[in-house]
């Protein structure tokens, strides 16, 4: 670890020394790593260091080694730092996130020093979920979307999410589904031009939620804000549901999960934005659920044609959107 990074950690935490460092995971395409640091002499027993070190040559697991891809990743880390510095403090106990203790850039390295969610009780990561777990994540999303409804996105992505059309021309060009490729700009336009905009997490998959134990019900916090920005809340909801359910479950639970999310969103909007018509908001966003689903399907079909998420449910929703646009 660079000496300047060690100095940053000690200064930000008041620790006497870093007792140990354990790599939790590597960042996508070799852009660094996330490390848990055990500290001595600090009120923080442990902290999380997101250490971004730019590679000399990119290695993308699916072969998308382009200048556009590299620049998008660099921008995403800058935006994540801005998010933690300027926006994260607005998240309350209903949509908890880590606190940012320090941001520092040294030559080709950038450090985000964050509080450790494990120490705050969010120490469970899940690959399989119950309906209660899904509800907990939808609770988080509803609170997050209500908190930032009509918010400025200064310094963040103008369009939140890592798959939106402007950032994915290579994948669009590779898309062999002609009707979807032709419809892509209209799908993107519908999401961008909806009247109610908020901040979206932009990568709200199951792996980015940290759970507490179910006492009396599970709570969640979220991490990884590289693609946070302005958008329709359905981008997060559709992407999250697709991240944790099989296609038969998606179809069977679609209506009840949307009902649950919009009930929670309505409660939060009434509290935080009493001048906003929550029913009108729901009508607009509910009508864009399949559009948001089709938008991610477009990206996935061009990026990785053999991906497991490319299923008949996704195809049916996408065909429905295309037919509606053509009509």
C-alpha positions in Angstrom: 0.0 0.0 0.0 1.3 3.4 -0.9 2.6 5.4 2.1 0.3 8.3 1.3 -2.7 5.9 1.4 -1.7 4.6 4.8 -1.3 8.2 6.0 -4.9 9.0 4.7 -6.3 6.0 6.6 -4.6 6.8 9.9 -5.5 10.5 9.7 -9.2 9.9 8.8 -9.8 7.3 11.5 -7.4 8.5 14.3 -6.0 5.0 14.3 -2.5 4.3 15.6 -1.8 1.5 13.1 -3.4 -0.8 10.5 -3.4 -4.2 12.1 -4.4 -6.2 9.0 -5.6 -5.9 5.5 -7.9 -8.5 3.8 -8.9 -8.3 0.2 -12.7 -8.7 -0.1 -12.9 -8.6 -3.9 -11.1 -7.3 -7.0 -12.7 -4.5 -9.0 -14.2 -5.2 -12.4 -11.6 -5.6 -15.2 -8.6 -5.3 -12.9 -9.1 -1.7 -11.8 -8.2 -2.3 -8.2 -9.6 -4.0 -5.1 -11.8 -3.6 -2.1 -10.0 -4.2 1.2 -11.1 -4.5 4.8 -8.6 -2.8 7.2 -8.5 -3.8 10.9 -7.4 -0.9 13.0 -5.9 -0.3 16.3 -6.5 2.8 18.4 -9.5 4.0 16.5 -13.2 4.3 17.2 -13.6 2.3 14.0 -12.6 -1.3 14.6 -12.5 -1.8 10.8 -13.0 0.3 7.7 -13.4 -0.5 4.0 -10.8 0.8 1.5 -11.9 1.0 -2.1 -8.5 1.2 -3.8 -8.7 2.1 -7.5 -5.5 1.7 -9.4 -5.6 2.2 -13.1 -4.3 -0.7 -15.2 -1.8 -0.1 -17.9 -3.9 -2.1 -20.3 -7.5 -3.1 -19.7 -8.6 -6.7 -19.5 -12.3 -7.1 -19.9 -13.8 -10.5 -19.1 -16.1 -10.3 -22.1 -13.6 -8.7 -24.5 -15.0 -5.1 -24.5 -11.5 -3.4 -24.2 -12.3 -0.1 -25.7 -11.3 3.5 -24.9 -15.0 4.2 -24.3 -15.2 1.4 -21.8 -12.0 2.6 -20.0 -13.2 6.2 -19.9 -16.6 5.1 -18.5 -14.9 3.2 -15.7 -12.7 6.2 -14.8 -15.7 8.5 -14.8 -17.6 6.1 -12.7 -15.1 6.2 -9.8 -15.0 10.0 -10.0 -18.8 10.0 -9.7 -18.8 7.5 -6.8 -16.4 9.8 -4.9 -18.7 12.8 -5.6 -21.7 10.8 -4.5 -20.2 9.9 -1.1 -18.9 13.4 -0.6 -22.0 15.4 -1.6 -25.1 13.2 -1.5 -24.8 10.1 0.7 -25.4 12.1 3.9 -29.1 12.6 2.8 -29.7 8.8 3.1 -31.4 8.1 6.4 -32.0 4.8 8.3 -34.5 3.7 5.7 -31.9 3.6 2.9 -28.6 3.3 4.7 -25.3 3.5 2.9 -21.6 3.6 4.2 -20.3 6.9 5.5 -17.3 8.3 3.6 -14.3 9.0 5.8 -11.9 10.2 3.2 -11.3 10.5 -0.6 -7.7 10.9 -1.8 -6.0 10.6 -5.2 -2.3 9.8 -5.5 -0.8 9.6 -9.0 -2.7 6.8 -10.8 -4.4 5.6 -7.5 -7.7 6.8 -5.9 -8.9 5.8 -2.5 -12.4 5.8 -1.0 -12.3 5.1 2.7 -15.7 4.0 4.0 -17.2 2.8 7.2 -17.6 -1.0 7.4 -21.2 -2.0 7.0 -20.4 -5.4 8.7 -19.6 -3.5 11.9 -23.0 -1.7 11.6 -24.8 -5.1 11.5 -25.2 -5.4 7.8 -22.9 -8.4 7.7 -24.9 -10.9 5.5 -24.5 -11.3 1.7 -27.1 -13.4 -0.1 -27.2 -15.3 -3.3 -30.7 -16.8 -2.6 -33.5 -14.7 -1.2 -36.8 -15.0 0.5 -39.8 -12.8 -0.3 -38.9 -10.9 2.9 -35.4 -10.2 1.6 -36.9 -8.9 -1.7 -39.3 -6.7 0.2 -36.4 -5.3 2.3 -34.5 -4.3 -0.9 -37.6 -2.8 -2.4 -38.1 -0.8 0.8 -34.6 0.5 0.4 -35.2 1.4 -3.3 -38.5 3.1 -2.5 -36.9 5.2 0.3 -33.9 6.1 -1.9 -36.1 7.1 -4.9 -38.4 9.2 -2.6 -35.4 10.9 -0.9 -34.0 12.0 -4.2 -37.2 12.7 -6.1 -36.7 15.7 -8.4 -33.2 16.1 -7.0 -30.3 17.7 -8.8 -27.8 15.3 -10.2 -24.9 17.8 -10.3 -21.6 15.9 -10.6 -23.3 12.5 -11.1 -24.3 10.7 -14.3 -26.8 12.7 -16.3 -28.4 9.3 -17.0 -27.9 6.8 -14.2 -27.1 3.1 -14.8 -24.2 1.5 -16.5 -26.2 0.2 -19.5 -28.0 3.3 -20.8 -27.8 3.8 -24.6 -25.4 6.7 -24.8 -22.6 4.7 -23.1 -23.2 1.5 -25.1 -22.8 2.1 -28.8 -20.5 -0.9 -29.3 -23.0 -3.2 -27.7 -25.9 -1.7 -29.8 -23.9 -2.2 -33.0 -23.3 -5.9 -32.0 -27.1 -6.4 -31.4 -28.4 -8.8 -34.0 -32.1 -8.3 -33.0 -33.0 -5.7 -35.7 -36.3 -4.7 -34.3 -34.9 -4.1 -30.8 -31.9 -2.2 -32.3 -34.3 0.1 -34.1 -36.5 0.6 -31.1 -33.6 1.3 -28.7 -33.6 5.1 -29.1 -37.4 5.3 -28.5 -37.1 3.1 -25.4 -34.3 5.3 -24.1 -36.3 8.4 -24.9 -39.3 7.2 -22.9 -37.2 6.6 -19.8 -35.3 9.9 -20.1 -38.3 12.0 -20.7 -40.6 10.8 -18.0 -41.9 13.6 -15.9 -40.9 12.2 -12.6 -37.1 11.8 -12.2 -35.1 10.8 -9.2 -31.6 9.5 -8.6 -31.2 5.8 -9.4 -28.6 3.6 -7.8 -27.6 2.4 -11.3 -26.4 -1.1 -10.3 -29.0 -2.2 -7.9 -28.4 -6.0 -8.1 -28.7 -8.4 -5.2 -24.9 -8.5 -4.8 -24.8 -4.8 -3.9 -27.2 -5.2 -0.9 -25.9 -6.0 2.5 -28.4 -7.7 4.9 -29.0 -7.8 8.6 -30.5 -10.8 10.3 -34.3 -11.1 10.3 -35.1 -9.5 13.7 -38.0 -8.9 13.2 -37.4 -8.6 9.5 -34.2 -8.2 7.4 -32.8 -4.7 6.9 -30.5 -3.8 4.0 -27.9 -1.2 3.1 -26.5 -0.6 -0.3 -23.0 -0.2 -1.7 -21.3 0.5 -5.1 -22.5 3.9 -6.3 -20.4 4.1 -9.5 -23.4 4.6 -11.7 -25.7 6.7 -9.6 -27.4 9.4 -11.6 -30.7 10.9 -12.8 -33.4 8.5 -14.0 -36.7 6.8 -13.7 -36.9 4.6 -10.6 -38.1 1.6 -12.7 -34.5 1.2 -14.0 -33.5 0.1 -10.5 -36.6 -1.9 -9.8 -36.6 -3.9 -13.0 -32.9 -4.5 -12.8 -33.1 -5.6 -9.1 -36.0 -8.1 -9.7 -34.1 -9.6 -12.7 -31.0 -10.0 -10.6 -32.5 -12.4 -8.0 -35.4 -14.2 -9.5 -35.8 -16.9 -12.2 -38.0 -16.1 -15.2 -41.0 -18.0 -13.9 -40.7 -16.2 -10.6 -40.4 -12.8 -12.3 -43.6 -13.5 -14.2 -45.5 -14.8 -11.2 -44.5 -12.1 -8.8 -44.3 -9.0 -11.1 -47.6 -7.5 -10.1 -47.4 -8.2 -6.4 -43.8 -6.9 -6.2 -44.7 -3.7 -8.0 -47.7 -3.3 -5.7 -45.4 -3.6 -2.7 -42.8 -1.1 -4.1 -45.4 1.5 -5.0 -47.1 1.2 -1.6 -43.8 1.9 0.1 -42.9 4.7 -2.4 -46.3 6.3 -1.9 -45.7 6.4 1.9 -42.3 7.9 1.5 -43.4 10.5 -1.1 -46.3 11.6 1.1 -43.8 12.2 3.9 -40.9 13.8 2.0 -42.7 15.5 -0.9 -46.3 16.3 0.2 -46.8 18.4 -2.9 -46.2 15.5 -5.2 -49.2 13.4 -6.5 -48.0 9.9 -5.6 -50.8 8.3 -7.6 -49.7 10.2 -10.7 -46.1 9.2 -10.1 -47.1 5.6 -9.7 -49.2 5.7 -12.9 -46.3 7.0 -14.9 -43.6 4.7 -13.5 -45.7 1.6 -13.4 -46.3 2.1 -17.1 -42.5 2.2 -17.7 -41.6 -1.0 -15.9 -41.6 -3.1 -19.1 -39.8 -0.2 -20.9 -37.0 -0.3 -18.3 -36.8 -4.1 -18.5 -36.6 -3.9 -22.3 -33.8 -1.3 -22.0 -31.6 -3.6 -20.0 -32.5 -6.5 -22.2 -31.3 -4.5 -25.2 -27.9 -4.0 -23.5 -27.6 -7.6 -22.4 -28.5 -9.0 -25.7 -25.7 -7.0 -27.5 -23.2 -7.4 -24.7 -23.5 -11.1 -23.9 -25.9 -13.0 -26.3 -25.6 -16.2 -24.3 -26.3 -14.6 -20.9 -28.6 -16.6 -18.5 -30.9 -13.6 -18.0 -31.9 -13.7 -21.7 -35.1 -15.6 -21.2 -38.6 -15.9 -22.5 -40.0 -13.5 -19.9 -37.6 -10.8 -21.0 -38.4 -11.4 -24.6 -42.1 -11.2 -24.0 -41.8 -7.9 -22.2 -39.5 -6.5 -24.8 -41.8 -7.6 -27.7 -44.7 -5.9 -25.9 -42.8 -2.7 -25.6 -41.7 -2.7 -29.3 -45.2 -3.5 -30.5 -46.6 -0.6 -28.4 -44.0 1.8 -29.8 -44.8 0.7 -33.4 -48.5 1.2 -32.8 
